[in-house]
Amino acid sequence: MNLFSPPLYFRYLAKHYLKNLLVILFGLSLLFSVIDYFQQASKLEKLGTYQLHYIFYKWEEAITLLYPLAIVFAVIITKIMMVRNSNIVVLHAFGFSKKKLFTPFLAIASTVYLIFMVLHTTEFSYAKDKASHLLKNQYNDYQVKDLFFKYNDAFVYVKQLDPINKRIEDITIFKVEGNQVRYTIKAPYALYNGSGWDAKDARLKTHIYENDILQRYHLEYKKSIETLEGYKPKIMESLYEGKALSVIDAYYTWRLFSVQKLDSSKIRATLYDKIVTPLFALAMVLILFFKLPFHARMVNLSTTLALALGGTIVVWGVLFGLGRIGYNGVILPELTSVLPILLLSIYALYTYLFDEAKSLA
């Protein structure tokens, strides 16, 4: 098949599936954002700019959350409509196998998945946080306050982080060995240099002990001290509970936490939620395409439609709940996110390879 000039059957099926997918996706996401807007309207500034931005950010959040459901719903609707209109029967009469008819659906679903993977590497991932700031009347204010975390063998306190301007206000770093503080670094501000932070006008205070008893301090003033290597502004922001991360930032955070020997379960759960969990849609597309009837004879299409939609929502709900359990650290995120998708994918592959004969019945 020529990628740039696909056959007529491919274009026909892809056009109908893509149309239904877009209608369902934009319909669900707009409904979600409008309902949320009316629930929160009293908390927003009356300025039209605030309200429009809030609706747009909630729509961005909704579309990234609901696109796997839209992928599956569109397959169900398209398949049922074509069965009802006998289009599938006609295509079979022309000699097209079920695996061949499945190709356009898989191509569109995979393309949509890849598009959203790209979007998850952009500011799209931060729509929820932006909407939250608007609810607090903090438009264009993304500052995070009072961060405390581990860096190598030292501890860091940041009074205020501005991830947009990549600036820290009031940073303190202190190294502890046993019950003794070895040194402290305190600076009024620090700037991100692309790989780490330059603490400006820093004061280095070294504690000098004799026989485990503090005797004196050695004080030095540094124009600039480079520190916090690898801590990108968005990574530091993610240390604050509830902050979102793009796929790229989540990956670098995971690597950094591994080096620092910090618990990365939440970061891994975030990555799996964006990359692995949506793959359930591709598996469900395959399963439902082969399991749904290919003819309307002796089949109640309305009941079949309701069961398929309901079953999809149940599967999605279970996976979403398991993802939350993994995010909270109750169970390893690999068991709550990766394993269920792997099992579902194995069953989908089994259906594709061995279930075609049953689907003809």
N, C-alpha and C positions, 0 to 999 in steps of 0.2 A: 504494500500500500504506500502510495506517495504521500508523504507528510504534508506537502503544500497543495496537493490536489487529491483529497480523499475521495473514495467512491461515493456514489449518490446515496446509497443506503446509510453510510456513515454520517454524511451531512444531514440527512433527514432526521435520524434519531438524535444526533448531537444537538441539532437546532431545537427540537421539542424539549429535550431534557434540560438544556441550558436555559431556555425561556422559563420553564417551570421552576428551576433552581433559583434564578434571579428574583422571580416574583415572590417565592416563598421566603427567601433570605431577606430581601428588603422589606417585605411585609411584616415578618416576625420582628426584625430588629427595630423598625420604626414604631411598631406597636409597643415594644418593650420600652423604648426611649420616651415615647409620649406619655405612657402610663406612669413611668417614674417621674417625669417632669411634673405632672399634675399632683403627684404625691408630695413632691418637694418644693412646689412653687412658692409656698409661703416663706421658705427659708432663703430664697434667692433675692438678690437685689432686683428692683423693678426695672432696671435698665435693660433694654432689649438686647444689648450686646451680651450681657451676662446670660440671659435666658437662652439665646441662640447657641452660644458656646456650650452651655450645659447640655442642651439637647443633642448637639453634635458629638460631644464627648461620650455621652451615654449611648448614642448610636454606635460609635466606634467600639465601645466596650461590648455592646450587645452583639454586633456582627461577628466579632472574634469569638464570642461564646457560643453563638447559635449556628455558625456555618456548618459544623458537622451534622447537626440535625437537618439543616436545609438540604445537604447533599443526599441524605437518605430519604427524606420526605419526597424530594423531587423524583427519585427513582420509583418510589411507590406510586405516586400520582401518574407519572408518565406511563408506567407499565400497565396500570389498571385502565387508563384511558385508551391505550392502544389495544388492549385485550377486548374492551367493550366495543370498540369500533372495528374489531377484527383485523387491524393492521398487522399484528403479530402473525396471525394465521396466514395472511397474504405473503408476508416476507418468508415464512417457512415454505410456502408453496413454491416460491422462487428458488428454494434450495439453500437459504441462509441458515446455518446452524445457530444454536443458542450461544455458543462461545463467540461466534462471529458477531452476533447482535449485541453481545455484552461489551465489545470493544469500545464503541463510542461513549458508553456510560462510564467505563473505567477511565478513559482518556480525559473526559471533562472533570470527573470527580478528582482525579490525581492532579490536574492542572489547578483546580480551585484550592486544593490542599497546599500545593507548592506556593501559590500566590500568597496565601495567608502565612506561610512560613516566612516569606520575605517580609511581609508586613510586621511580623513579630520581631524583626530586627530593627524596626524603626520606632518613631515616637508613638505609633499606634498602640504599643504595649502600655503606654503610660496614661491612656485616656481616663481610666478609672480614678487615678490619683488627681488628675486635673479637674475632673468633675467634683471630687471631694473637696478640693480647695475652693471651688466656686460656692459650694454649700456653706463653707465657713467664711464666705466673703473675703477670700484671700486670693483674688484674681492675680495671676502672675507672681504669686508668692509661694515658692517651693522650699523655703528654708526649713531645715531640720535642726532641732535643738537637743542638747544634752545626750550626746552619743558616748558610750563607753564600750570599748572592745579591746581584744588582745592583738598585739602585733609582734610577731616573733617571740622573744622572751620578755617583752615589755607590755605595759598596758597604756591605753590612750584614752584621754577624755577630750571631747570636742564640745565646746559650748554652743557653737552655731555653725552649721554647714549650709552654704548656698551652692547647690549643685549646678545651677544655671550659669552663674558667674565663676564657678570653680574656685571658690574661696572659703576658707575656714577662719572663723573668728575665735580667738582664744583657744589655743591647743596646749595640752599638757601631756607629756610622755614620761613615764617613770618605770624604771626597771627594779624588780623585786627578786631577791635571792633569799629563800628561806623566809625569815622574819625581818630582813634588812632591805631598806631602800638603797640601791646602789647609786642611782643618779636620777635627776629629773631634768627635763627640757621643757621650758615654758616659753611660748611665743604669742604675741598679740594677734598675729594672723599668719596664714600660710596660703600659698598659691599652687595650683596644680600645674606641673610642667610637662605633662604628657605621659609620664611613666610613674611619677611619684609626686610628693609635695615638698615645696621649699618653705620651711618655717623661717619667717623673716624676723630680724631683730631678736634672736633667740637668746635665752639665758640658760646656760648649762651649769647645773649645780651638782657637783660630785660629793658623795658622802664618804668620808674616810673613817674607817673603823680600825681599832686596835683591840685585840682579844675580844672581838664581837661587841665592842662598846664604841658607840659613835663619839669621835673625838673632835672632828672639825669638818668644815665644808670648804670645797674649792670651787670658786665661782668664776665662770668665763662668759663673755658676751660674744656671740657669733652674728655676723650680718645675715647669714643664711645657712641653714642646715637641711640637707635633703633627707627625707624620711618617708615612711608609709609607702614604700615602693609596691606598686601593683594595686593600690587602693584607689580605683577610679571613683569620681564623684558619685556615680550611680550605684556603685558597689557599696560605698559608705552609706548612701541613702537607704539601701536595702537592709542594712543592719537595723534600721528603724522599723519596727513592726508595722506591717500593712503596706509597705511600699512595693510597687510593682517593678519588674525587671524585664527587659527585652531578652530574646534568646541569647544574643551575643554577650550581654552583660551578665546574664545568669551563668553562662558557661565560664566566663572569667572569674566570677565569684566562686563557683564550684572549685575551680583550680586553686584559687587563692586560699579558700577555706581548707582544702586538702593539705596545702603546704603549711598552713598555720595550725593544723590538727584541730580544727574547729568542727562542730557538728554541721554537716551540710545537708541534712535530710530535707529541710524546707527548700533549699535551693534546687536539689535534685527533683523534688516533687514539682516545683515550678517548671523546670525544664521538661519533665515528662508530661505535665499538663498541657504544654504548648506544642510539643513535638510528637509524643507517643500516643496520648489519649485520643486525639482527633483521628488517628488511623482506624479507630473503630468504625468510622463512617465508611471507609473503603471496604472493610470486611463485611459490614452490613449490606452495602450495595451489592456485593457479590452474592451473599447468601440469599437476600430477598429477590434478586433478579432471577435466580434459578428456582427458588422455592415458591414464588408467586405463580399462579396458574398462567399458562400460555394460551388458554382458550376459555370462553365464558360458559361452556356447556356444563350444566349441573354444578355450577359454582355461584354462590351469592357474593357478588363483587363488593357490595356495600359492607358486608360482614368481614370479608377478607381485607378490605381497606382499613376498617376500624382496628382489626387485630394487628395488622402490620404497623400502623401508626402507633398504637398503644404499646406494642412490643418494643419498638424502637425507643420510645420515651422511657420505658422501664430499664432497658439496657443502658441508655445514656445516664439515667438517674443513679443506677447502681455504680457505674464507673465514676460518676461525679462524687458520690458519697465515699467511695474507696479512695479517691484522690485526696479528699479532705482528711481522711484518716491518716494517709501517708504524710500529708503536709504537717499535721499536728505531731508527727513523730511516734504515734502509737504503734504502727507497724512500718517496716521498711518500705519506702516508696516504690522500690523495685517489685515488691510483692503486691502492692495495691494498684500500681499503674502499668508496669511492664508485663507482668505475668498474665493478667486478664486479657490484655490485648493480644499477647502471644497465643493464648489458648483460642481466642476468638478467630484469629488469623489462620490457625491450623485447621479449625473447623471450616472456615471459608474456603481454604485451599482444597480440603477434602471434598467439599461440595462442588467446586469447580472441576475437579479431576474425575470424580466418581458418581456424582448425583445427576448427571444429565439424563441418563436413561429413566430415572425415577420421575424427573420433572416433565417428561413427555406423557406420563400417564394421566 
